[in-house]
Amino acid sequence: MKRTFILTALVLFAFVAAQAQTLDEVLEKHYKAAGQDKIAAVKTFYVKAKLSMMGMEMPMTMQMKKPNKFRIDTEAMGQKIVQGYDGENGWMINPMVGGGVTDLKGAELKQAMNQADLEGELYNYKEKGHSAELIGKVNADGEEAYRIKFTNADGTVKDYYIDANSYLISKVKAKVEQMGQSMNIETKITEYKDINGIKIGSKMEIETPMGTQSMVMEEIKLDEAIDDTVFARPAE
């Protein structure tokens, strides 16, 4: 009986080890496909994009800088909406919901902190305090993909879908907080651009409770000089 228990325990241990190794293998192939070693060396990231929703086209710029700084500027209906994170504090300017600068708090601040990770949260996830679990191979919009349940250090849960052929991310499902409301967001990456050996998602479809949005990245620059003042909270 004791021998049977030991053998069973060894089989279970081997199964768990195999599962962990499979997750590591999928992620290593993803890192290689995405050019993650080159991403790790990038210091700044600038994107000029166009967001389309409900018949409107909205220009957008996104700027990121290591360590942990980002800023997004969007123009909508003649108004400029800005969200930023300076590495410690998050802030927003949104004339549609009131004037002045608003400090980000709670879930919105956590999201800002997560967005500021230029390398992507899957890379070195353990060192960053996150956890990941390979759920298995699934059908994702007609294509085989590995579904990874990702839990951020702050408790936020997302599902990453990594295409079984290209090993690039094809889709991300997440619950986010926007203007005090919680909503499910599904982002499909439909096209990638190769910039200096780095694969960057350049076309996306974003499913929200308010409808479908599309985003096209028109210009991408790596390692351009960006001053820290860009990310600082503006004076009132």
N, C-alpha and C positions, 0 to 999 in steps of 0.2 A: 504493500500500500504506500509506504514511504517512497519507494523507488518510482512508483507511478506518479506520485505527486511531484517529485523532483523533475521527472521527464516532462510532465505537463507544464511545469513552471518554465523549463528551458524552452519548450516550444512557444509558449506565450512571449517569453523574453525575445526570442528570435523573430517572432512576428512583429513585435513593437519596434525592434531595431530595424527590420526591413522597411517598415512604414516610414520611420524617421529618415532612413537612407534614401528612400524614394523621393521624399520631399526635398531633401538636399540636392538630389540629382536633377529634379525638375528646376529648382531655383538656379543651380549652376549653369544649366543649359539656357535658362532665361537670361542670366547675367551675360553670358557669352554672346547670345543673339543680340542683346540690346547695346553691347559695347560698354558694359558697366565699368570696366577698368578705366576707360576714357572719361566716362561720366564722373567718376570719383576725382579726376584731376581738374574738372571744370570749376572755376571760381564764381563766374556770373553767367546769367541766362536772361536773354531779352527776347520777347515775342511780341509781334504785332499781329493781331488776329481780327476776325470779323465774326460776330455772334448773330445768328439769325433766329428770330422767334416771333410768332404771331404776326407775320408779314413785315416785321421790322428788321432792319440791319443795324447792328450796333458795333462801332469800332472799339477795340479793346487793346490795351497793352499790358503785359505782365513782365515784371522785373524781379529777379531773384539774385541773392548774393550770399555766399557762405561767410560766416556760419548763421544759418537760420534767419534770413531776412527776405521779405517779399513785399511786393506792391502790385495791385491790379487797378487799372483805370478803365472805366467803361463809360461810354456816352449813350444815353437813352432819352429820347424825346426832348432833346435840347438840354438835358441835365447831365452833369458829370458826377459819377459815383466812384468813390475811391475807397479801397480797403488796403491796409498796410500792417506790417508786423516788423518791429525793429530788433527782434531777437529777445525782447523781454515783454514789450507791451503791444497790444493790438488795438487798432483804431479804424474808424470808418467815417466817411462823409457821404451822406445820402440825402440830398435836398427833397426827395420825394416823401421822406418820412420825418422831416424836420431839419432845421438849419444847424450849423455848427459841426463840431467834431464829437463823435460818440466813441467812448472806450468800449472795446469788446470784452465781454465777461462770459464766464461759464462755458457752455458748449461752443459758442461762437469763437471764443478765444482759443479753445482747444483745437478747433478746426484750422484757425489761422496758424497755430504752431505747427500743425501737421503739414499744411501747405508749404511751409517754409523749408521743408527738407528737400533740397535740390537733388540729392542722390536717389530719392524715392524711398518710401518707408519699407519696402521689401528687402532692400540691401542692408546687410548687417543688422537685420531686425532683432536678433537676440541681444546684441550689444546695446541697442537702443531701448531695450526693455519691453519689446513687443513679443508676441507669440504668433505662430502660424501652424496650421494643420491642413494636411492634404486630404480633402474629402474624397477625391477620386477623379476618374475621367468621366466627363459628362458631355451631353450635346448642348452646345451653346450657339443658338441661332443657325443650326444646320451644320456646324463644324465641331469636331472633337476638341475638347479643351480640358485642361486640368483645373479643377476648382480648388482654390486655397482659401480657407477661412482664416482671416487675418484679424487679430485682436491687438489694437494699439495699447501702449502702456497706460493710456488714460481710460481704457475700457471700451473705446469705440470699436465696433465690429464691422468689417467689410468682407465681401466676397470678391476675390480676384480670379479671373478666368484667363489662363495662359494657353494660347493656341498650341495644340499638340504637334503641329508641323513647323511653324515658325518660331515657337517658344517666346513670342512677344505677347504682351497683354492685349487681349481682344475686348475685354469688358470688365467693368468694376461696378458692383452694387454696394450702395452705402446708405445709411440714414444720416441726414445732416440737419443742422439747425440754421434757419434763415429767418431773420426778423422775428425771433421768438417762437417760430413754428417748426415742428419736426416733420420732415418729409423724406420719402424714399427717392433716391436718385440712381438711375442706371446710365452709365456712360459707356458707349461703344466706340472703340477706336477703329475707324474704318480705313485709315491710310497712315503710313509712316514715311518720314523723310530720313535720308541718311545724311547727317551733318558731321563731317570729319570722323566717320566710322561709328557714330552714335545714332541709334535708331530713335527718332522722336516722333510721337504721335502727332500728325499734322491735320487730320480731319476726324471730327468726333460727332456723334449723335447723342444727345443728352435727353433722357426721358424723365420728366418731372410730373407731379400732379397737375401742373398748369399747362402741360403740353410738351411737344418735342422741340428741342432746340438743336441747332447745328453750329459747329464752330470750325472755322478754317484758319489755320495759321499761315499768314501770308509772308511773314519775314521772321527768321530765327537767327539770332546772333549769340555766339558763345564767347565768353571771356572779354567782352567789351567793358571798358572802365565805367563803373557806376558808383557815384559818391554815396556815402552812408546817409547823408541828409535826405536822400530820396525816400528813405524808409521811416524817417523820424516823424513823430506825431506833430502835425502842424499846430501853430499857436492859434488860439481862439480869435 
